[in-house]
Amino acid sequence: MKATIIIHKIVFTIVAIVLFVTAFQIFEKLKVYGLSIASIQSKGGNTLWEAYYQQVGYVYICLAEFMKFISAGISGIILCITYKE
């Protein structure tokens, strides 16, 4: 009985770490894409489309940061439940 509990703790710890690392990498890539969208500029000057793409890029950046916090929270909850005595 004790060995299965230890195995479950190890498995859930690995799941939490993999979830956090994978999500962090994915959302960091989304942030980079948001930065590249936000940096689109027209040759002639400020246009409505340029302003639109800048705002969409900022939305992606904020979404990426928010999702990083959510994935860290979910990973933390998994660890808390796993090591709850």
C-alpha positions as CSV (number, residue, x, y, z in Angstrom):
1,M,0.0,0.0,0.0
2,K,2.8,2.4,0.9
3,A,4.7,1.7,-2.4
4,T,1.6,2.6,-4.5
5,I,1.3,5.9,-2.7
6,I,4.9,6.8,-3.3
7,I,4.5,5.8,-7.0
8,H,1.4,8.0,-7.3
9,K,3.3,10.9,-5.7
10,I,6.2,10.5,-8.2
11,V,3.8,10.2,-11.2
12,F,1.8,13.3,-10.2
13,T,4.9,15.3,-9.5
14,I,6.2,14.5,-12.9
15,V,2.9,15.3,-14.5
16,A,2.8,18.7,-12.7
17,I,6.4,19.5,-13.8
18,V,5.8,18.5,-17.4
19,L,2.6,20.5,-17.5
20,F,4.3,23.6,-16.2
21,V,7.3,23.4,-18.4
22,T,5.4,22.5,-21.6
23,A,2.8,25.2,-21.0
24,F,5.5,27.8,-20.2
25,Q,7.2,27.0,-23.5
26,I,4.0,27.1,-25.5
27,F,2.8,30.4,-24.0
28,E,6.3,32.0,-24.4
29,K,6.1,31.2,-28.1
30,L,2.6,32.8,-28.2
31,K,4.1,35.9,-26.5
32,V,6.8,36.0,-29.2
33,Y,4.1,35.8,-31.9
34,G,2.2,38.5,-30.2
35,L,5.3,40.7,-30.2
36,S,5.9,40.1,-33.9
37,I,2.2,41.0,-34.7
38,A,2.4,44.1,-32.6
39,S,5.5,45.3,-34.4
40,I,3.9,45.4,-37.8
41,Q,4.2,48.8,-39.3
42,S,3.2,50.3,-42.6
43,K,5.6,52.1,-44.9
44,G,3.4,55.2,-45.3
45,G,2.7,55.9,-41.6
46,N,0.0,55.1,-39.1
47,T,-3.0,53.3,-40.5
48,L,-6.1,51.7,-39.0
49,W,-4.8,48.2,-39.8
50,E,-1.5,49.0,-38.1
51,A,-3.3,50.0,-34.9
52,Y,-5.5,46.9,-35.1
53,Y,-2.5,44.6,-35.4
54,Q,-0.7,46.3,-32.5
55,Q,-3.7,45.8,-30.3
56,V,-4.1,42.2,-31.4
57,G,-0.5,41.6,-30.6
58,Y,-0.9,43.1,-27.1
59,V,-3.9,40.8,-26.5
60,Y,-1.8,37.8,-27.4
61,I,1.0,39.0,-25.1
62,C,-1.5,39.5,-22.2
63,L,-3.2,36.1,-22.9
64,A,0.2,34.4,-22.9
65,E,1.1,35.9,-19.5
66,F,-2.3,35.1,-18.1
67,M,-2.1,31.5,-19.3
68,K,1.4,31.1,-17.7
69,F,-0.1,32.0,-14.3
70,I,-3.0,29.7,-14.8
71,S,-0.8,26.8,-15.7
72,A,1.5,27.5,-12.8
73,G,-1.6,27.5,-10.5
74,I,-2.9,24.2,-11.9
75,S,0.6,22.7,-11.4
76,G,0.7,24.0,-7.9
77,I,-2.8,22.6,-7.1
78,I,-1.7,19.2,-8.5
79,L,1.3,19.3,-6.2
80,C,-0.7,20.4,-3.2
81,I,-3.2,17.6,-3.7
82,T,-0.4,15.1,-4.2
83,Y,1.5,15.9,-1.1
84,K,-1.5,16.6,1.1
85,E,-1.2,14.5,4.3
